[in-house]
């Protein structure tokens, strides 16, 4: 009877462990951050981050469900246990690492200024002093712009709203991650806006996890293998028409 009890206990432990591993993950993504994550014409989410996680998930053999939300809800989602993973071009910052864990860096980006095409006053971050600047709520850009002496900082939950504020003249400039700014100018700007000045505050994006998550190590291994076997470079070329650094 004792041997039978032990066998039953071991079976339960194996079953429980397997069930936990097979449990669906909830992956937080931004609602609209082209070309990293956005809703395509077919109504499904697509983008570089979406493709990157799909490949990682396949390699570590996990099921998942995307949870689109505003950017400023991602870190709280991780700390409260409502999210298992988050990808949304999240800059790796020491302040954030006090609350969450990051994967190895997977993308290098800086911040870029966008102004109306005819604007000749703003050529660099220093020129934002005394100006109205539109930014996205909860991003690293907010902290940086607050150091520049802007007359007013207008914060939007969606970066497209910040860009539109520039187009309509409600703000003198918008500032955000360089890839997104350039993509907007190329695909939506219609010659009404332009990028000015150098990239600033260059930093790395990381995949985010709750602190202590076992997924972090598995994800890192898969990500590094993708960089070694060419899968990462293939995705990079697909979305940015260039080779990764």
N, C-alpha and C positions, 0 to 999 in steps of 0.2 A: 504493500500500500504506500509505503514511503517513497519507493522508487517511482511508482505511478504518479504520486503527487509532484515529485521533482520534474518528471517528464512533462506533466501538464503545465507546471510553472514555467519551464523553459519554453514550451510551445507558445504560451501566452506572451512571454517577453519577446520572442522572435516575431510573432504576429504584430504586436504593438509597435515594435521598432520599425518593421516594414511598412505599417500603415502610416506612421509618422513621416517616414521618408517619402511616401507616395502622396502625401497631403498636398493639395493645390496651394501654390504660393500666390500671394497678392503683390503685384508689382506696380508701384506708383510711377506714373509718367505725367509730364506737363500736358495740358490740354492743347496748346498751340505753340510750338517752338520749332518752326521749320529751319533747316531740314532734319532736325533731330527727332522730333515726334509731332505728328499732326494727323488730322483726319483726312484721308484721301477721298477721291471722288466716289469711290464705292462705299463710303461710310465707315471703312475700317482704318484703324490707326497704322501709320507707316512712318518711315524715317530711319536715320542712321542708328539711333539708340534702339528702336524697335527691332531692327534687323540684327543688331549686335546681341541683344538679349536673347532673341530667338535661337541664334546659333549657340550661345553659351548654354541655354536651357537644354538644348538637344545633347550637348556634350556631357552635361552633368546629370542628364536623365531626370528632369523634373517637369511637372505640369504647372502651369501658371495662368493667372488671369490679370489682364491689364486693368489698372485703376486710374483713369485720367482724372486729374484734379489741378487746381491752381498750385503754382510752384510753392507758395508759402505754406501749403498744407502737407508737403512731403516729409519734412523732418519731424513734425509732430506725429505724423502717421507712423513713422518708424519707432519713435520713442514710446508710443502708446501701444505698440504691438498690432496696429491695424494694417501695417504694411510689412512685408518680409524683405523687400528690395525696392530701391528707387533709382531710376535713371531719368535725368532731365538736365543734362549738361550742368551738373552740380560741381561748382568749384571746390576743390579740396582746401579747406581752411582749418587752421588750428582750433578756432573757436567752435566750429562744427564738430570737430573730432572729440570735443568734450562730451558730446551727446550721442554721436553715432560713429560707426566704423566705415572706412572707405576701402575699396579695392585698390589695386595698382592703378596708376593713372592710365587713361585710355585716349585722351585727346587734349591737345594743348591749344589754348585760345586766350585772346586778350579782349579788351574793351575798345569799342570804336564809337565815334560821334557821327550822328546823322543830322543834316540840316536841309533846309529848302535849297533847291538848285541855285537860286539867285543870291543866296547868303554869302557875303564877303567879309563879315565881321568875325566869324568863328572859324579859326584855323587849327586850334589846339585846345587841350583841356583848360589851359590858363585863361582862354577867352570865354569860358563859361561863367566867369565871375560876373555877378549882376544880371545874369540871364535866367530865363525860365527853362528848366530842363525836365523832360519827361523820362521816367524810368519804370522798371517793373518792380513791383512790391516784393520784398523778401530776398532780393538778389544781392550779390556782392557789389553791383554797380551803385546801389543806394549808398553804401558806406563810403565808396570812393567819391561820389559826387558831393556828398556832404562836406568834404574837405576843400572844395573848390570855391566856396563863397558864392554859390548861385543865389539869385534873388528869390527864387521859389523852386522847390522840387515837387513835381506832380507825380504821384505814384499810382500806377495802374495794376490791376491783377493780371492783365494780359498785355504782352509787349506790343501787339498789333494796335492796341488802343493808344499806346504811347507814340508809336510811329504816326498814327492818324492825327494826333494832336499837333505834330510838326507840320504835316501836310496842310492842315486847315488853319495854321497860324496861331494855334492856342499855346504853343511852346516854341522857343527859339531853337531848341535842339533836343534830340533824344540820344541816350547812350545805352549800349547793351553789348552782349557778346559779339565779337567780330563776325563769325560765320553767319549768324542770324541777320545782322545788319546788312551785310553784303547780299545775302539771299533775297531779302526784302527789296532792296534797291533794284536788283536784277529782275525780279519776277513781278513785283507789284508797284514799284515806285513810279513807273511810266514817265521817267525823265523829270519828275517833280522834286526829287530829293537826291542827295549825294552824300558820300562819306568823306570826312575830312580828318586830318591829323593822323598821328601814328597810333599803332596799337599800344595800349597801356595796361598795366597791371596783369601782364601775362601770367597765367596759372594753368593748372591741370584739372580736367574733369575726372571724377571718380564715380564708380557705382557705389551706392550707399546701402548700409545694412544697420539693423539694430546692433547695439554693442554686444560683442560676444557671439554673434551669429556664426554657426558652423558653415553657412553658405559662403562666407567670405573666402576661405581658403580654397574651396572647390571652384569658385568663380575665378579666383586669381590663376589657378592652374590652367583652366580652360582658356582664359583670356591670353595668357602668355603663350600657350600652344597655338592659338589663332595667329598671334603675331609672328610666330616662328614658321608656321606652315603656309602662310600667305593668305589665309582666310580673312584676316583683318584688313590687309591691304586691298583685297578685292572689294570689300564693303566700302572702304574709304574712297576708292576710285569711283564706285557707283554713285555715291552721294556728293562728292566734292570735285570730281573730274580732275584729280591730282593724286600724286603718290604721297603717302604719309611721311612725316619727318622721320 
